[in-house]
Amino acid sequence: MKYVETIKTDGLRVQKAYKEVVQDEPQTDKKAKVRYEIENNIFDIRDSVADNAKMISLLFSMVYRMYEAMPEEYKQNLSEQDRQMIEFAINEFKNVQTWGDLKIQKEGTNAIISLMQRQNKVGQVIQQVYGM
């Protein structure tokens, strides 16, 4: 990455800033090439962070549902400390409205499909660059 100085003016004020830009495509560094391909063809870092937050929310929601469906005799096999921690986290999670929850409420399984499609594209770039 490199930073380019930008200057904006409205006629009265001048605002100076720096904009992060992707440099020319790297030729030798595979990790940099993967990052370049992902950022230019799939999503930028901010979209990646948002997707990761949604994936974490989705994963936690699935674990919560699996724990709730778990028979009591299996839960009793957990140590008391683990069970308290799990149940505390679940109860806290119930009171939190996440971006992933909102996205799934609005789009249903299409939200999950779009997340997985982007992750698949990332995997394809890695496979192509690293020759896996």
C-alpha positions in Angstrom: 0.0 0.0 0.0 1.0 3.6 -0.5 -0.5 6.9 0.5 -1.3 9.7 -1.9 -1.8 13.2 -0.7 -5.1 14.7 -1.7 -6.2 18.3 -1.5 -9.9 19.4 -1.6 -11.1 22.9 -1.7 -14.6 24.5 -1.6 -13.2 27.9 -2.6 -12.9 29.1 1.0 -11.1 26.3 2.8 -8.4 23.8 1.8 -8.5 20.3 3.2 -5.5 18.1 3.0 -5.7 14.4 3.4 -4.0 11.1 2.6 -5.7 8.4 0.7 -4.6 4.8 0.8 -4.1 3.3 -2.7 -3.1 -0.1 -3.9 0.2 -0.1 -5.6 0.9 -1.7 -9.0 0.4 -5.4 -9.0 3.3 -7.2 -7.2 5.3 -9.6 -9.3 7.1 -11.8 -6.8 5.5 -11.7 -3.3 2.7 -14.2 -3.3 1.0 -12.8 -0.2 1.0 -9.3 -1.6 -0.4 -10.7 -4.9 -3.2 -12.5 -3.1 -4.0 -9.3 -1.2 -3.9 -7.2 -4.4 -6.3 -9.7 -6.2 -8.7 -9.8 -3.3 -8.8 -6.1 -2.8 -9.2 -5.3 -6.5 -11.5 -8.2 -7.5 -13.5 -9.3 -4.4 -13.7 -6.8 -1.6 -11.6 -4.2 0.2 -10.3 -4.5 3.7 -13.4 -2.8 5.2 -15.8 -5.2 3.5 -13.6 -8.1 4.6 -13.8 -6.9 8.2 -17.6 -6.6 7.9 -17.8 -10.1 6.4 -15.7 -11.5 9.2 -18.0 -9.9 11.8 -21.0 -11.4 10.1 -19.3 -14.8 9.9 -18.5 -14.7 13.7 -22.1 -13.7 14.4 -23.4 -16.6 12.2 -21.0 -19.1 13.9 -21.9 -18.0 17.4 -25.6 -18.2 16.5 -25.1 -21.8 15.2 -23.2 -22.8 18.4 -26.0 -21.2 20.5 -28.7 -23.2 18.6 -26.6 -26.4 18.9 -26.1 -26.0 22.6 -29.8 -25.3 23.2 -30.7 -28.5 21.3 -28.1 -30.5 23.2 -29.6 -33.1 25.6 -29.2 -32.2 29.3 -27.2 -35.4 29.9 -24.5 -34.2 27.5 -24.4 -30.8 29.1 -23.8 -32.4 32.4 -20.5 -33.9 31.0 -19.1 -30.3 30.8 -17.2 -29.0 33.7 -19.1 -26.5 35.8 -16.8 -23.7 34.8 -17.2 -24.4 31.0 -21.0 -24.7 31.3 -21.2 -21.4 33.2 -19.0 -19.7 30.7 -21.0 -21.1 27.7 -24.4 -20.2 29.3 -23.1 -16.7 30.2 -21.9 -16.1 26.7 -25.2 -17.4 25.2 -27.3 -15.2 27.5 -25.2 -12.1 26.6 -25.5 -13.0 22.9 -29.3 -13.1 23.2 -29.3 -9.5 24.1 -27.0 -8.3 21.3 -28.3 -7.3 17.9 -25.4 -7.9 15.4 -25.0 -6.8 11.8 -25.1 -10.5 10.9 -28.5 -10.9 12.6 -29.9 -7.9 10.8 -28.6 -9.1 7.5 -30.0 -12.6 7.9 -33.4 -11.2 9.1 -33.6 -9.0 6.0 -32.1 -11.4 3.4 -32.5 -14.8 4.9 -30.3 -17.5 3.5 -29.2 -15.2 0.7 -27.1 -13.4 3.2 -25.3 -16.6 4.1 -24.9 -17.5 0.4 -23.3 -14.2 -0.5 -20.9 -14.5 2.5 -19.9 -18.0 1.4 -19.5 -17.0 -2.3 -17.1 -14.2 -1.4 -15.1 -16.6 0.9 -15.0 -19.1 -2.0 -13.6 -16.4 -4.3 -10.9 -15.7 -1.8 -10.1 -19.4 -1.6 -9.9 -19.6 -5.4 -7.4 -16.6 -5.5 -5.2 -18.3 -2.9 -5.4 -21.6 -4.8 -4.4 -19.9 -8.0 -1.6 -17.8 -6.7 -0.1 -20.5 -4.5 -0.7 -23.3 -7.1 -2.5 -25.5 -4.6 
